């Protein structure tokens, strides 16, 4: 009886079947939902902002919240950068916004700390030694708005902070030809107007496609001029991007039509999160179409969810598909219990997956991250454990938390 032989090559039909199976498995793997492991670094209220950076130059990303930094990768060791003070969750901290940057270019990452809206902003100098003081240096005596951001606004490879001061909207940057410890220079982009210390909702992005970052507000956007010599005023383009303004704002091409749209929460202490689709007519006229992600109506669910007080918003590609997703959540006890819309509802964090369709439309699909922490006025989404998956780091009245993406 002849011995059966093993097949050493596959027929075209077999190749097709194997390819179909492979693609099906790949599709299932890609569709697998993202999950997170939650770690509480502290249950104390130190700040409503947070930063991440390699503080001690050991190649690992540490967490910075209020007066402490937490050493990676376990985040169980905390070390001081300022006098420790835990605040009453019914009150407010002196760290609404935090950031990290080597401000004096000495090879050590320093810390940005912005307190109560309208008060001064500082950077704290990294001494490079564990038991040495972090010296504070004044950046500017007035940091207005509730969503100031440190970013590269004018393309000079140095950080700027967008803010309001002297009832004007503008930005501050390190002055040239002076020591790194000197206060920064304020550059107004508007005349004196309604830009007061508690203004909600500012951001930056290239709205008109000229390669320059424009300034975004709840009432419209300001086009950055080609020449900034002499601090010219920026041209204002009115648009209704909300009611009283929400949080950090972004310009991003949501539906892939080549025009940047605007992403913003609608009201920091009520309801609403939207992307505003930019439409441009042949004569250059621009209109904006509101696409709600979170409804402005308290009892209306969109894709099954509703929450209030999206006081902090981030825009990051969470799942590696090349499209940026929205991350936001409910600010926990913004003014204390019972004082805002939905104040005592679950303090959730969501990420919203951007889904584009073949007909040129798009939507954001919500995915719950957590329902007992929420956000503050600023948080961070960044890969802090080196696995190429963005993680979520927050500090607010519920404490300091790290959500590592699995």
BADRENFI-862451 format. One line per 4 residues: for each residue x, y, z of C-alpha. Coordinates in Angstrom, 3 decimals, always signed. Layout:
// residues N
X/Y/Z ~ ... $
END
This chain:
// residues 406
+0.000/+0.000/+0.000 ~ +1.567/+3.336/-0.999 ~ +2.621/+5.663/+1.816 ~ +0.785/+8.978/+1.781 $
+3.104/+11.885/+1.035 ~ +3.054/+15.221/+2.838 ~ +2.031/+18.239/+0.746 ~ +4.939/+20.615/+0.420 $
+3.188/+23.337/-1.540 ~ -0.224/+24.993/-1.399 ~ -2.646/+25.361/-4.264 ~ -3.941/+28.833/-5.221 $
-7.239/+27.914/-3.576 ~ -5.430/+27.034/-0.324 ~ -3.476/+30.283/-0.425 ~ -6.715/+32.217/-0.852 $
-8.312/+30.409/+2.114 ~ -5.272/+30.986/+4.338 ~ -5.160/+34.659/+3.372 ~ -8.865/+35.050/+4.161 $
-8.362/+33.404/+7.561 ~ -5.361/+35.644/+8.284 ~ -7.269/+38.798/+7.358 ~ -10.220/+37.725/+9.490 $
-7.983/+37.093/+12.500 ~ -6.220/+40.428/+11.947 ~ -9.542/+42.234/+11.743 ~ -10.730/+40.640/+14.989 $
-7.443/+41.544/+16.692 ~ -7.677/+45.134/+15.481 ~ -11.268/+45.352/+16.688 ~ -10.379/+44.090/+20.160 $
-11.406/+46.838/+22.594 ~ -8.780/+48.785/+24.473 ~ -8.674/+48.270/+28.221 ~ -6.737/+49.919/+31.021 $
-5.217/+49.001/+34.362 ~ -5.783/+51.634/+37.034 ~ -3.189/+52.662/+39.612 ~ -3.816/+55.246/+42.308 $
-0.626/+57.099/+43.203 ~ -2.319/+59.197/+45.877 ~ -5.794/+59.710/+47.298 ~ -4.993/+63.323/+48.233 $
-5.980/+66.462/+46.317 ~ -2.743/+68.161/+45.274 ~ -3.574/+69.586/+41.857 ~ -5.999/+69.599/+38.932 $
-3.170/+69.421/+36.439 ~ -0.434/+66.854/+35.888 ~ +2.736/+66.347/+33.856 ~ +4.979/+63.472/+32.817 $
+8.715/+63.548/+32.133 ~ +11.981/+61.755/+32.847 ~ +12.782/+63.797/+35.945 ~ +15.913/+61.912/+37.063 $
+17.341/+61.081/+33.600 ~ +17.092/+57.314/+34.118 ~ +15.324/+56.773/+30.795 ~ +11.900/+56.207/+32.370 $
+8.909/+58.547/+32.359 ~ +7.867/+59.789/+35.786 ~ +4.589/+61.401/+36.906 ~ +4.482/+64.936/+38.336 $
+1.441/+66.152/+40.275 ~ +1.411/+69.236/+42.502 ~ +4.315/+69.157/+44.975 ~ +5.554/+65.653/+44.141 $
+7.005/+63.546/+41.383 ~ +6.465/+59.794/+41.350 ~ +9.358/+57.669/+40.190 ~ +8.807/+55.260/+37.290 $
+8.190/+52.490/+36.583 ~ +6.304/+51.571/+39.783 ~ +5.358/+55.160/+40.778 ~ +5.489/+54.133/+44.439 $
+8.348/+56.420/+45.440 ~ +7.394/+60.090/+45.613 ~ +9.818/+62.961/+45.955 ~ +9.151/+66.611/+46.631 $
+9.509/+69.580/+44.307 ~ +7.643/+72.084/+46.491 ~ +6.240/+72.413/+49.993 ~ +3.664/+69.609/+50.326 $
+0.107/+70.713/+50.811 ~ -3.066/+68.682/+50.364 ~ -6.164/+70.743/+49.632 ~ -9.755/+70.275/+50.735 $
-11.640/+68.773/+47.742 ~ -14.386/+71.335/+48.371 ~ -11.827/+74.067/+47.692 ~ -9.166/+74.667/+45.011 $
-5.482/+73.894/+44.509 ~ -2.672/+76.125/+43.346 ~ -1.833/+73.876/+40.412 ~ -4.570/+74.073/+37.762 $
-2.140/+73.442/+34.892 ~ +1.207/+71.612/+34.898 ~ +3.821/+70.819/+32.278 ~ +7.417/+69.728/+31.801 $
+10.262/+71.202/+29.764 ~ +13.986/+71.935/+30.108 ~ +13.474/+75.682/+30.494 ~ +17.132/+76.546/+31.155 $
+18.588/+73.985/+28.717 ~ +20.829/+72.317/+31.294 ~ +19.804/+68.781/+30.373 ~ +17.345/+68.401/+33.266 $
+13.584/+68.533/+32.846 ~ +11.922/+71.324/+34.825 ~ +8.268/+71.692/+35.808 ~ +5.642/+74.256/+34.768 $
+3.051/+75.169/+37.380 ~ +0.117/+77.519/+36.774 ~ -2.200/+78.167/+39.683 ~ -5.500/+79.936/+40.122 $
-6.682/+81.602/+36.893 ~ -5.355/+85.136/+36.680 ~ -2.476/+84.558/+39.070 ~ +1.195/+84.047/+38.290 $
+2.777/+81.157/+36.440 ~ +6.143/+79.661/+37.417 ~ +8.654/+77.092/+36.322 ~ +10.429/+75.049/+38.984 $
+14.108/+74.384/+38.335 ~ +15.211/+70.761/+38.553 ~ +18.291/+70.714/+40.835 ~ +19.406/+67.280/+39.674 $
+19.706/+66.047/+43.247 ~ +16.992/+64.400/+45.279 ~ +17.301/+66.456/+48.439 ~ +17.847/+69.879/+46.935 $
+15.168/+72.531/+46.573 ~ +13.465/+73.169/+43.249 ~ +13.822/+76.944/+42.786 ~ +10.699/+78.661/+41.385 $
+11.157/+81.218/+38.593 ~ +8.425/+83.631/+37.553 ~ +7.189/+83.176/+33.984 ~ +4.542/+85.890/+33.999 $
+2.527/+87.606/+36.754 ~ -0.864/+86.932/+35.142 ~ -2.032/+83.728/+33.462 ~ -5.664/+84.238/+32.577 $
-8.158/+81.767/+31.050 ~ -8.939/+78.355/+32.522 ~ -7.277/+76.430/+29.701 ~ -3.842/+77.965/+29.110 $
-1.575/+75.629/+27.170 ~ +2.163/+75.328/+26.632 ~ +2.792/+74.548/+22.963 ~ +4.756/+75.659/+19.916 $
+2.531/+78.445/+18.630 ~ +4.836/+80.451/+16.363 ~ +7.150/+77.754/+14.992 ~ +10.377/+78.859/+16.658 $
+11.112/+75.508/+18.377 ~ +10.636/+77.113/+21.785 ~ +7.578/+76.787/+23.993 ~ +4.909/+79.443/+24.202 $
+1.973/+79.619/+26.602 ~ -1.354/+80.847/+25.255 ~ -3.310/+82.840/+27.821 ~ -5.081/+86.076/+28.648 $
-3.530/+89.022/+30.476 ~ -4.461/+92.666/+30.878 ~ -7.899/+91.754/+29.394 ~ -6.119/+90.782/+26.164 $
-5.683/+87.385/+24.538 ~ -2.156/+86.436/+23.568 ~ +0.895/+84.388/+24.363 ~ +4.089/+84.563/+26.377 $
+7.520/+83.286/+25.397 ~ +11.073/+83.519/+26.735 ~ +12.572/+86.890/+25.895 ~ +15.682/+86.798/+23.701 $
+19.082/+87.844/+24.990 ~ +18.214/+87.531/+28.686 ~ +18.905/+84.800/+31.251 ~ +16.635/+81.760/+31.148 $
+15.420/+82.652/+34.632 ~ +14.048/+86.044/+33.501 ~ +10.257/+86.534/+33.158 ~ +8.773/+85.849/+29.745 $
+7.431/+88.483/+27.345 ~ +3.701/+88.934/+26.723 ~ +2.575/+89.221/+23.088 ~ -1.083/+90.318/+22.795 $
-3.024/+89.324/+19.686 ~ -6.128/+91.369/+20.582 ~ -6.894/+94.748/+22.029 ~ -8.377/+95.078/+25.499 $
-11.702/+93.279/+25.510 ~ -13.649/+90.600/+27.399 ~ -10.678/+88.255/+27.895 ~ -10.865/+87.981/+31.648 $
-9.167/+85.582/+34.042 ~ -11.939/+82.961/+34.038 ~ -12.349/+82.779/+30.255 ~ -13.101/+79.167/+29.284 $
-12.008/+77.473/+26.100 ~ -8.855/+78.411/+24.198 ~ -6.590/+76.464/+21.901 ~ -4.457/+76.541/+18.781 $
-4.403/+74.913/+15.370 ~ -4.073/+75.674/+11.668 ~ -7.654/+76.582/+10.727 ~ -7.086/+78.138/+7.294 $
-4.401/+75.737/+6.031 ~ -1.589/+78.267/+5.657 ~ +0.826/+76.291/+7.818 ~ +0.611/+78.653/+10.787 $
-1.036/+77.964/+14.130 ~ -4.133/+80.088/+14.693 ~ -5.739/+80.822/+18.063 ~ -9.089/+79.205/+18.854 $
-11.772/+80.531/+21.210 ~ -15.427/+79.769/+21.900 ~ -16.508/+82.806/+19.865 ~ -14.248/+82.299/+16.845 $
-10.632/+82.072/+15.738 ~ -7.736/+84.468/+15.214 ~ -5.540/+84.002/+12.124 ~ -1.818/+84.178/+12.773 $
-0.217/+86.758/+10.449 ~ +2.807/+85.896/+8.334 ~ +4.937/+88.530/+10.085 ~ +4.834/+88.856/+13.871 $
+7.209/+91.806/+14.022 ~ +5.906/+94.462/+16.386 ~ +3.156/+92.226/+17.819 ~ +0.405/+92.936/+15.277 $
-3.195/+92.139/+16.171 ~ -4.464/+88.901/+14.655 ~ -7.495/+88.974/+12.350 ~ -10.611/+87.657/+14.051 $
-13.073/+85.309/+12.321 ~ -16.292/+84.938/+14.336 ~ -17.787/+81.462/+14.789 ~ -20.063/+79.970/+17.410 $
-17.941/+77.140/+18.842 ~ -19.951/+76.918/+22.024 ~ -21.727/+78.930/+24.667 ~ -19.396/+79.992/+27.462 $
-16.451/+77.879/+26.390 ~ -15.150/+74.603/+27.656 ~ -11.573/+73.395/+27.727 ~ -8.542/+72.934/+25.480 $
-9.536/+73.371/+21.807 ~ -8.085/+71.745/+18.691 ~ -8.074/+72.107/+14.908 ~ -7.993/+68.694/+13.184 $
-9.317/+67.230/+9.937 ~ -11.930/+64.901/+11.407 ~ -13.588/+63.644/+8.210 ~ -10.517/+63.605/+5.960 $
-11.699/+66.226/+3.453 ~ -8.509/+68.294/+3.671 ~ -10.007/+71.038/+5.865 ~ -9.256/+71.258/+9.557 $
-12.320/+71.140/+11.763 ~ -12.606/+72.411/+15.337 ~ -12.962/+70.143/+18.381 ~ -14.160/+71.639/+21.653 $
-16.282/+71.067/+24.709 ~ -19.218/+73.462/+24.795 ~ -19.557/+74.513/+28.427 ~ -17.041/+73.652/+31.140 $
-19.688/+73.437/+33.852 ~ -22.683/+72.158/+31.948 ~ -22.982/+69.786/+28.973 ~ -21.693/+69.396/+25.453 $
-18.741/+68.234/+23.355 ~ -18.687/+68.716/+19.570 ~ -16.651/+68.732/+16.421 ~ -17.448/+71.587/+14.077 $
-17.071/+70.635/+10.435 ~ -15.463/+73.304/+8.280 ~ -17.180/+73.939/+4.954 ~ -15.584/+76.300/+2.444 $
-17.525/+77.713/-0.514 ~ -15.973/+78.523/-3.899 ~ -15.807/+82.201/-2.919 ~ -13.787/+81.330/+0.192 $
-16.668/+81.764/+2.622 ~ -16.412/+79.415/+5.599 ~ -19.308/+77.905/+7.516 ~ -19.290/+75.468/+10.419 $
-21.575/+72.475/+11.018 ~ -22.012/+71.338/+14.626 ~ -21.675/+67.567/+15.131 ~ -22.458/+66.821/+18.804 $
-20.492/+64.068/+20.507 ~ -21.958/+64.829/+23.938 ~ -25.361/+66.534/+23.858 ~ -25.933/+69.997/+25.269 $
-29.251/+68.714/+26.619 ~ -28.861/+67.018/+30.024 ~ -31.347/+64.216/+29.327 ~ -30.241/+63.427/+25.766 $
-27.925/+60.489/+25.180 ~ -25.664/+60.212/+22.138 ~ -24.462/+56.673/+21.474 ~ -25.740/+55.782/+24.917 $
-23.798/+58.240/+27.056 ~ -24.042/+61.641/+28.700 ~ -21.873/+63.433/+31.240 ~ -21.289/+67.021/+32.283 $
-18.310/+69.323/+32.795 ~ -15.826/+68.267/+30.103 ~ -13.345/+70.766/+31.543 ~ -10.280/+69.065/+30.037 $
-9.886/+67.562/+26.554 ~ -6.994/+65.797/+24.822 ~ -6.579/+64.703/+21.185 ~ -4.375/+61.630/+20.689 $
-4.358/+58.505/+18.472 ~ -5.304/+55.972/+21.136 ~ -5.535/+52.787/+19.059 ~ -2.748/+53.225/+16.514 $
-4.981/+53.509/+13.446 ~ -3.437/+56.816/+12.361 ~ -6.468/+58.904/+13.351 ~ -6.586/+61.118/+16.408 $
-9.182/+60.312/+19.028 ~ -10.730/+62.496/+21.731 ~ -10.154/+61.842/+25.427 ~ -12.200/+63.694/+28.005 $
-14.224/+63.240/+31.147 ~ -16.181/+64.894/+33.883 ~ -14.330/+67.370/+36.057 ~ -14.807/+65.987/+39.532 $
-16.332/+68.525/+41.956 ~ -15.306/+71.604/+39.976 ~ -16.842/+73.915/+42.588 ~ -17.539/+71.323/+45.240 $
-20.470/+68.928/+45.680 ~ -23.835/+69.927/+44.285 ~ -22.748/+73.243/+42.772 ~ -22.640/+72.435/+39.043 $
-24.716/+70.546/+36.503 ~ -24.386/+66.852/+37.249 ~ -21.874/+67.582/+39.993 ~ -22.523/+64.363/+41.905 $
-22.928/+62.045/+38.904 ~ -20.179/+59.435/+38.316 ~ -16.821/+61.031/+37.548 ~ -16.156/+59.329/+34.230 $
-13.306/+59.300/+31.735 ~ -13.993/+58.313/+28.120 ~ -11.988/+57.998/+24.967 ~ -13.859/+58.592/+21.722 $
-12.623/+56.645/+18.719 ~ -12.691/+58.558/+15.437 ~ -14.451/+56.530/+12.744 ~ -14.394/+57.805/+9.149 $
-16.901/+56.622/+6.541 ~ -16.587/+56.223/+2.783 ~ -19.198/+58.916/+2.157 ~ -17.037/+61.618/+3.767 $
-18.823/+61.608/+7.108 ~ -17.351/+60.671/+10.476 ~ -18.360/+60.013/+14.043 ~ -16.735/+59.459/+17.434 $
-17.442/+56.178/+19.212 ~ -17.337/+56.366/+23.049 ~ -15.378/+53.897/+25.210 ~ -15.430/+54.085/+28.999 $
-12.057/+54.211/+30.746 ~ -13.179/+54.770/+34.354 ~ -16.247/+55.898/+36.286 ~ -14.859/+57.003/+39.654 $
-12.059/+59.519/+39.055 ~ -12.819/+61.963/+36.250 ~ -10.500/+64.750/+35.170 ~ -9.333/+68.086/+36.481 $
-8.617/+71.135/+34.351 ~ -5.769/+69.437/+32.475 ~ -4.458/+65.888/+32.132 ~ -1.951/+63.960/+30.015 $
-2.302/+61.201/+27.421 ~ +1.115/+59.764/+26.615 ~ +2.936/+56.425/+26.492 ~ +4.732/+56.351/+29.849 $
+5.762/+52.694/+30.014 ~ +7.346/+52.325/+26.574 ~ +4.881/+49.870/+25.022 ~ +3.826/+52.240/+22.200 $
+0.305/+52.544/+23.626 ~ -0.869/+55.914/+24.994 ~ -1.732/+55.939/+28.686 ~ -3.889/+58.399/+30.646 $
-2.554/+60.295/+33.649 ~ -4.748/+62.527/+35.788 ~ -4.656/+64.505/+39.018 ~ -7.744/+66.054/+40.557 $
-9.907/+66.081/+43.671 ~ -10.115/+62.279/+43.548 ~ -6.330/+61.957/+43.776 ~ -3.544/+61.081/+41.344 $
-4.147/+58.199/+38.936 ~ -2.403/+56.375/+36.100 ~ -4.374/+54.356/+33.556 ~ -1.977/+52.087/+31.647 $
-3.340/+50.845/+28.342 ~ -3.238/+47.070/+28.046 $
END
